[in-house]
Amino acid sequence: MTVAKSLAVSVGAACVAVPTAVAIAARTAAAGSAFAVLLAGKGESAHATVFPRGQWRDPQIRAGLITARDVEKLGVQTIVGDAFVPGPILEEASRLGIEVQRPCFDAAACLEVGLTLQALEPVHLSPIYAREPEAVTKWRALHPKA
């Protein structure tokens, strides 16, 4: 992101922020029914982005960290998740009859989605973290009163 912002500032270009989950959703075979894209799996949780109408253009996208006990509440027929989706989430999906697919990471999908989004000034572009960065978590553990 730093490189993209630097290049945009140096040439006077705007930037478009394309969420990874939306780019993946643009290439999912689950379109047509409600599905969730799960990314950033760690421990017992993963970050879920839900597409209730089964389309990546759906304006009712909601997201957040989930665990296995949250899978049924997603209300989806398919989960699109990478190799880091925690086992308990996959087990619960299987128990509920929810299909699990692997994501397709496609640069063309990123471009396709980006063409539908509003451009921003590079200064306003910032990453969205699914969870607190590991370095911050470790710092807080070592310095609880800081």
Residue pairs with C-beta under 8 A, 6 or more apart in sequence:
1 125
1 126
1 127
4 15
4 122
4 125
5 15
5 122
5 123
5 125
7 13
8 14
8 15
8 122
8 125
9 122
9 123
13 122
14 119
14 120
14 121
14 122
15 119
15 120
15 121
15 122
15 125
16 114
16 117
16 118
16 119
16 120
17 117
17 120
17 125
18 110
18 113
18 114
18 117
19 49
19 128
20 39
21 37
21 39
21 47
21 49
21 61
21 63
22 49
22 56
22 61
22 113
23 105
23 106
23 109
23 110
23 113
24 37
24 39
24 80
24 103
24 104
24 105
24 109
25 31
25 35
25 37
25 49
25 51
25 55
25 56
25 80
26 56
26 106
26 109
26 112
26 113
27 103
27 104
27 106
27 109
28 35
28 37
28 56
28 78
28 80
28 101
28 103
28 104
29 101
30 54
30 77
30 78
30 80
30 99
30 101
31 54
31 55
31 56
32 54
32 55
33 54
33 76
33 77
33 78
34 50
34 51
34 52
34 53
34 54
34 74
34 75
34 76
34 77
34 78
35 50
35 51
35 54
35 76
35 77
35 78
35 79
35 80
36 48
36 49
36 50
36 51
36 74
36 76
36 78
36 79
36 80
37 48
37 49
37 51
37 80
37 81
37 103
38 46
38 47
38 48
38 66
38 79
38 80
38 81
38 82
38 85
38 89
39 46
39 47
39 49
39 81
39 82
39 84
39 103
39 130
40 46
40 47
40 84
40 130
40 131
41 47
41 81
41 82
41 84
41 85
41 86
41 89
42 84
42 86
42 131
43 86
44 67
44 68
44 86
44 88
44 89
45 65
45 66
45 67
45 86
45 131
46 65
46 66
46 81
46 84
46 85
46 86
46 89
47 63
47 64
47 65
47 66
47 130
47 131
48 63
48 64
48 65
48 66
48 70
48 74
49 61
49 62
49 63
50 61
50 62
50 63
50 74
50 75
50 76
51 58
51 61
52 58
52 60
52 61
52 75
53 60
56 113
57 116
65 130
65 131
66 74
66 89
67 86
67 88
67 89
68 86
68 88
68 89
68 91
68 92
69 92
71 79
71 89
71 92
71 93
71 96
71 98
72 92
72 96
76 98
77 98
77 99
78 98
78 99
78 100
78 101
79 85
79 89
79 93
79 98
79 99
79 100
79 101
80 100
80 101
80 102
80 103
81 89
81 90
81 100
81 101
81 102
81 103
82 102
82 103
83 102
85 100
90 100
93 99
93 100
94 100
139 146
140 146
